[in-house]
Amino acid sequence: MLAVASLSLNAMAQEDPTEKYSVSTNSFWSNWFIQGNVTWNAFYFGGADKFGNNPFYKLPLGTEVGKDVDHHPTALGFSVAIGKWFTPGLGLRTKFNGIWLGKAFNSKSQTYLAANEQVLFNLHNLLGGYDEDRIWNFIPYAGAGVARNFDAKANSFVLSAGILNTFKVSKKLFLNLDLGYYSYDKAFVGAANQGGIRPAARFNQLSLEVGVTYNLGKGTWNKTPDVDAIKALSQGQIDALNAQLTDAQSENARLKDLLANQQKEVAQATAVATKTVTKVVAAPVSVFFNINKSKIASKKDLQNVSDLVKTAKENNSKIVVTGYADSKTGSAAYNQKLSEKRAQVVADELVKMGVDRNNIEIVAAGGVTTLSPISYNRRATVEIK
């Protein structure tokens, strides 16, 4: 069952890998939960040589059981647990479960309480990526603990394993469907003291549990920042400063040549120099996008765009918006359309800022590898023509 579930979950995860994302580590007091369940249980003796015994066969309570007869009582019980998720896919819980079997073995009652420490593996989150809105979570678990039979006055080391299914009702509340297996020492039912049972193998329990899980405190996980987008924003600012510096250096060189060759009067030379120095030089401004998206990654980019728009409006200049995509992702035709969408989105923002659409020229450059890393090419540039 685990193998089939893993394959199906992995296939589902591969359908849309862009939906996977990393999460930030929460504080120690976050992602705790409590659980309460009503349990239905079936018991049987078995081991490597007797595992095929039918655990659902039941003799009437109080029936004398001979040494060659297996007795498989069933009973209702309860379980409670408290646990914590350390990551969306890995958690621990401490689980207490108890049963009162009545006169189950040779007219002897069997009342016990077990405590298990179990490791939880949320396969949906491990293989499919964390999704806060996921309705169903498939969670195998395994663990170990101790149990006490109060009637037989016997203790046992217990092994446990199972599959927990949770179904989301709200951010705090989930419904549980838990199928568990527990294995105890063969003397746990007090066979040595009762004389009628001679178990040759371990005492086993199958458990079907139905109940609820309630999240304590913060039960969700925050998405980590898009490092590529942050780097791209920083690189865009550096590119803009470098472009401005290059333009300023070119302008200074031109002015020096102009002054060196100027033969006019000092007043005329001063007027020409003053007019040239006050000429506006506007470097291209970059607006960045996430992979396969035409929605602006950060509205902070528009602050630099608004400064450029102000300059263009003051000088009645036209604006060129050029859209790009990275050529490593998607086909050439798809990237051409994506770059055009990105340019159009930025053009719409310019119109909102008061730019006449007739003064905006849109260019779709398609997929490129101009910048490195490749994620920096997911952008649109705005420049004065």
Secondary structure, 3 states (H helix, E strand, C coil): CHHHHHHHHHHHHHHCHHHCCCECCCCCCCCEEEEEEEEEEEEEEECCCCCCCCCCCCCCCCCCCCCCCCCCCEEEEEEEEEEEECCCCEEEEEEEEEEEEEEEECCEEEEEEEEEEEEEECHHHHHHCCCCCCCEEEEEEEEEEEEEECCCCEEEEEEEEEEEEEEECCCCEEEEEEEEEEEECHHHHCHHHHCCCCCCCEEEEEEEEEEEEEEECCCCCCECCCHHHHHHHHHHHHHHHHHHHHHHHHHHHHHHHHHHCCCCCHHHHHHHHHHHHCCCCCCCEEEEECCCCCCECCCCHHHHHHHHHHHHHHCCCCEEEEEEEECCCCCHHHHHHHHHHHHHHHHHHHHHCCCCHHHEEEEEEEEECCCCCHHHHCEEEEEEC
